[in-house]
Structures are given as C-alpha cells and as structure tokens.
Amino acid sequence: MEKLYKERWGSEDGVGSIIISPTRELAGQLFDVLKTVGKFHNFSAGLLIGGRKEVEMEKEHVNVLSILVCTPGRLLQHMDETPNFDCSQLQVNMTVFFFLFFFFVFLLVIFLYFHFQNMDITRDCAYPQCLIKRLLF
C-alpha cells in the first residue's frame, strides 16, 4: 500500500497490487484489514474469492481496482475468462520478492533432503523436534 501511495496510484492506473491468500476465510480477513488500514487513502480494492456467484460483476470491475485480494483459483479464473484482464502495471515490493524467493528455496532444500535420504517423515520423525534436529544436524 505504501508503494502505491508513493507512486500516486489511481484507478486509471489499473491493478497495482495483488494479495493472494490460500483460503477464502484468510482472504476475507486480509480484505477487512486492508479496508481498515486503507480508509484514509483513495485506493479501490476488491475481494475475489470462490464460492460466490458475483463473477460477472467482478469481471466488469476487476481492471479498475487498485488492489486485489484473492484466492489462487479465482485469480486464475479471471486471468482465463475476463476480457482484457491486465496486470502489467503491478508494483513489486522487492522485500516481499526476496522473502518468497528464500522461502521457496528453503522448501526446495527440505524436499531434496528427504528425497535423497529416502526418508519417510511420518515414520522416522513423529515429532517436529525430531524433524528439526534431522534438518539442522
């Protein structure tokens, strides 16, 4: 939100930020926080989640929203079905990018460790402490 504010982002600029949530409930909570924090700004935001029948209304307004809070499935649906869905102006926060990059590298290291050790997590490590010890030592 700070980056969009510094860039003087408006509805004519299109989608500037996408917040992807793994669940509808979490997306709703994120949207509520966004409304509370952003009430002193002029950003427009939308909640795009599955399980609702408002897809046609979303398609009409999705390109004029500054911030999208969505679930992965609904985002993919709009990418496939919404005419002229445009995210080419997204503002990337490099801090978040590096956090996600290192998070996925960490997950890859864990996966490779278990793959090469041919280890069954549920059989060999019944407790998280055991898993952490095996990863670190």
C-alpha positions in Angstrom: 0.0 0.0 0.0 2.9 2.3 0.8 4.4 1.8 -2.6 1.2 2.6 -4.4 0.8 5.7 -2.2 4.3 6.9 -3.1 3.6 6.2 -6.8 0.3 8.3 -6.5 -1.6 5.3 -7.8 -5.2 5.8 -9.1 -8.0 3.7 -10.5 -6.9 4.8 -14.0 -3.6 3.1 -13.5 -5.2 -0.4 -13.2 -4.2 -3.2 -10.9 -1.2 -2.2 -8.8 -1.1 -4.9 -6.2 -2.4 -8.5 -5.9 -2.6 -10.2 -2.5 -3.0 -13.9 -2.9 -4.5 -15.9 0.0 -4.6 -19.7 0.3 -8.2 -19.7 1.8 -11.4 -17.7 1.4 -11.5 -17.0 5.1 -8.0 -15.6 5.3 -8.7 -13.5 2.2 -11.7 -12.1 3.9 -9.7 -11.2 7.0 -6.9 -9.6 4.8 -9.6 -7.6 3.0 -11.0 -6.3 6.3 -7.6 -5.3 7.5 -6.9 -3.6 4.1 -10.2 -1.6 4.4 -9.3 -0.5 7.9 -5.7 0.5 7.0 -6.6 2.0 3.7 -9.6 4.1 4.7 -7.5 7.2 4.6 -6.3 6.5 1.1 -8.0 6.7 -2.3 -7.3 3.2 -3.3 -10.0 0.9 -4.7 -9.8 -2.7 -3.6 -11.7 -5.9 -4.3 -12.2 -9.3 -2.8 -12.1 -12.0 -5.4 -12.9 -15.4 -3.9 -14.6 -18.6 -5.0 -18.0 -19.7 -3.7 -19.7 -16.5 -4.7 -21.9 -16.0 -7.7 -20.7 -12.5 -8.4 -18.2 -13.4 -11.1 -19.9 -11.3 -13.8 -19.8 -8.2 -11.7 -16.2 -8.9 -10.8 -15.3 -9.2 -14.5 -16.7 -5.7 -15.1 -14.8 -4.0 -12.3 -11.6 -6.0 -11.8 -9.5 -3.8 -14.2 -10.2 -0.6 -12.4 -9.3 -1.8 -8.9 -6.0 -0.8 -7.4 -5.6 -3.7 -5.1 -7.0 -7.3 -5.5 -7.3 -9.7 -2.5 -8.0 -13.1 -4.0 -7.6 -16.8 -3.8 -5.5 -18.5 -6.4 -8.4 -20.3 -8.1 -10.4 -17.1 -8.6 -7.4 -15.2 -9.8 -6.7 -17.9 -12.4 -10.4 -17.8 -13.4 -10.2 -14.1 -14.1 -6.9 -14.5 -16.0 -8.6 -17.0 -18.2 -12.1 -15.6 -18.6 -12.0 -11.8 -18.0 -11.6 -9.9 -21.2 -8.6 -7.5 -21.1 -7.6 -8.6 -17.6 -4.4 -6.6 -17.3 -1.8 -6.9 -14.5 1.1 -5.4 -16.5 1.4 -2.4 -14.1 1.9 -4.4 -10.9 4.2 -2.7 -8.4 6.6 -5.3 -7.0 7.9 -4.9 -3.5 11.4 -6.4 -3.6 11.3 -7.2 0.1 8.4 -9.5 -0.4 10.0 -10.9 -3.5 13.2 -11.8 -1.7 11.2 -13.3 1.3 9.2 -15.5 -1.1 12.3 -16.5 -3.0 14.2 -17.6 0.1 11.1 -19.3 1.4 10.7 -21.4 -1.7 14.5 -22.2 -1.7 14.1 -23.4 1.9 11.2 -25.6 0.9 13.2 -27.0 -2.0 16.1 -27.8 0.3 13.8 -29.7 2.6 12.3 -31.6 -0.2 15.6 -32.5 -1.7 16.9 -33.6 1.7 14.0 -36.0 2.2 14.2 -37.2 -1.4 17.9 -38.1 -1.2 17.7 -39.5 2.3 14.8 -41.7 1.1 13.2 -40.9 4.4 9.5 -41.3 5.3 8.7 -38.2 7.5 5.8 -39.8 9.3 7.7 -43.0 10.1 11.1 -41.6 11.1 10.0 -38.3 12.7 6.9 -38.5 14.8 7.6 -35.1 16.4 8.6 -31.7 14.9 11.6 -31.6 17.2 13.0 -34.7 15.5 12.4 -33.2 12.1 14.2 -30.0 13.0 17.2 -31.9 14.5 17.5 -34.0 11.3 17.4 -30.9 9.1 19.9 -28.9 11.1 22.4 -31.6 12.2 
